[in-house]
Amino acid sequence: MKRILIAFALVVALATIAFTFNGCASAVKNVDPTGQPFPTTQGKALDGREYALPADFSGAPVLFLVGYVQDAQFDLDRWILGLLQAKTPVKIAELPTIDSLIATAFSSQIDQGMQSGIPSEDWASVITVYGGEGSKIVEFTGNEKPRNARVLLLDARGKVVWFHDRGYSAGQVLELDARVRELSRAE
């Protein structure tokens, strides 16, 4: 039991260090990427599956919820809950994005730490993006106010058709839900 507690403490410490380094990364001015194609990048889901983003989601609309720091999880969770309550008919992928090379070195431990706090049935929808791959997303949306989720609705071709980065808003959930339904009818 003592070894398990020590191992858990180490994982939490490494995750904290990684998120701290990301939080200290240089600020990139926020940008509204609506109308632009999502950058081609790589990520790995907590269930072990590797993804080419956004290509592996092409053919149908998808919602990417990007979080740059651990404190963004509260905002991400509110968006997910609101969308689930609205029964928004869209695939949702949460993208914890850490553009720190130091974090990349500890990605396995960070992912294990995330797994310990997320039910295994949800692991497939959490796709971590590290290092230079994460930098592509940071440059695409900006990272000012990093606790705010970046909410990106992509069309079937990977183009951003709806974006929000100012924190959770019930009104914005309803707007997003309407946009998803409109997009689904059109495609």
Buried (B, 14 or more C-beta within 10 A) or exposed (E): EEEEEEEEEEBBEBBEBBBBBBBEBEEBEBBEBEEBBBBEBBBBBBBEEEBEBBEBBEEBBBBBBBBBBBEBBEBBBBBBEBBEEBEBEBEBBBBBBBBBEBBBBBBEBBBBBBBEEBEEEEBEBBBBBBBEBBBBBBBBBBBEBBBBBBBBBBBBEBBBBBBBBEBBBEEBBEEBBEBBBEBBEEE
